[in-house]
Amino acid sequence: MAGALTDPTRAPVAFGRRAVPQLFGELLRAGAAARLRALTSLCDLVHEPERLHQAVTGGYLKQLKVLFRDEDPSVRAKICELLHLLTSHSIGRQAVLASSLLPPLCQLLDDSSFSCRRNVHQVLSHLALLPAGAEALLSLVPKLMLKLTKEEDEEVQLLLLSTLTHCSRLDALPGLASDGVSLLGRKLSHRSSIIRRDAAAAMMALSVPMDGKRQVCEDAEVLPVLVGLLQDKDVEVQANAAGVIMNTVIITTGKQRCLDLDVLPVLLGLLSEKHGDDDEEEMKKRRKALIMYVLRALTSLAEAPNGRRLLLEQLPLLEKKAEAAEVDQDIRRATQTAIQVITWTP
């Protein structure tokens, strides 16, 4: 009866703390089937925090490097799945970054197995959450940008955008040097709101340095699409688009281009929208981010003569916003700053 209950896709697991060393030992055995069973059992086991800690602190990770070159694509995919599970936790991310696994892992971005490639992208997305991880991946940004243009799977596109966003927040120059503004601009009109949201988030990171602001202005298609996204049905898409515009209108060219695109009525419309008090806390945070970006964009646009003239006509709307009792303190201060800039006289 015991034999009938054995799962043929998994290796037998020793009791307690002996399980992890036993399974890593199985990985050294000849035969892809045996290695695959051991990896499957390890993937089950590391869902337990104690076993995950044992796996990443016990010196076992160095054994995985040889499996990246395994002839069986199922083994390569499963080893990357194991790393995906390990890097779901901070201790696992730190252990992988401290190891020598990253260079051979990145070579699997071109693996013939889709499952393997997807798992690699999941690992990289996790690693990029740490500043040290994002820094380690900066040299990979040009390749990731290129893959974003060719990738059709939406899940992988989201993983790519997440990695690129975190890398670009640390240093936008590799993304800008890889034609990132133009490449990300193509994703801003994607049918998926999640991809539009993440593409706009990556674009916001690229628009922080001066060169990024210039590239956003110089691309004929990006700013018109971003202005359109201010009216997207997804609040996070709206907020990220507003964030890019907020960054771009800091420079004179950005102010003029946005004013030419008639962005002021759209921004003021977002400011005057009313929402019920029954919004969830997370939704309130998203709406706050949107309004803060809008107010900062309006403040910068008021520095242009045309912008100030148009905003002076809308001063009652801003004064009402600043005086409303229910307004968040940060929003009130940002509104007061906008009013001061609009009403400034030499």
Salt bridges, closest charged atoms under 4 A:
ASP7 OD2 - ARG10 NH1 2.94
GLU26 OE1 - ARG29 NH1 2.79
ASP44 OD2 - ARG10 NE 2.38
GLU50 OE2 - ARG17 NH1 3.86
GLU50 OE2 - ARG51 NH1 3.50
ASP70 OD2 - ARG35 NH2 2.73
GLU81 OE1 - LYS78 NZ 3.04
ASP110 OD2 - LYS143 NZ 2.75
ASP110 OD1 - LYS147 NZ 2.92
ASP111 OD1 - ARG76 NE 2.66
GLU154 OE2 - ARG191 NH2 2.78
ASP198 OD1 - ARG197 NE 2.72
ASP232 OD2 - ARG196 NE 2.94
GLU236 OE1 - ARG197 NH1 3.70
GLU236 OE1 - ARG286 NE 3.57
GLU273 OE1 - HIS275 NE2 3.37
ASP279 OD2 - ARG287 NE 3.05
GLU303 OE1 - LYS255 NZ 3.38
ASP328 OD1 - LYS288 NZ 3.25
ASP330 OD2 - LYS288 NZ 2.68
ASP330 OD1 - ARG333 NH2 2.56
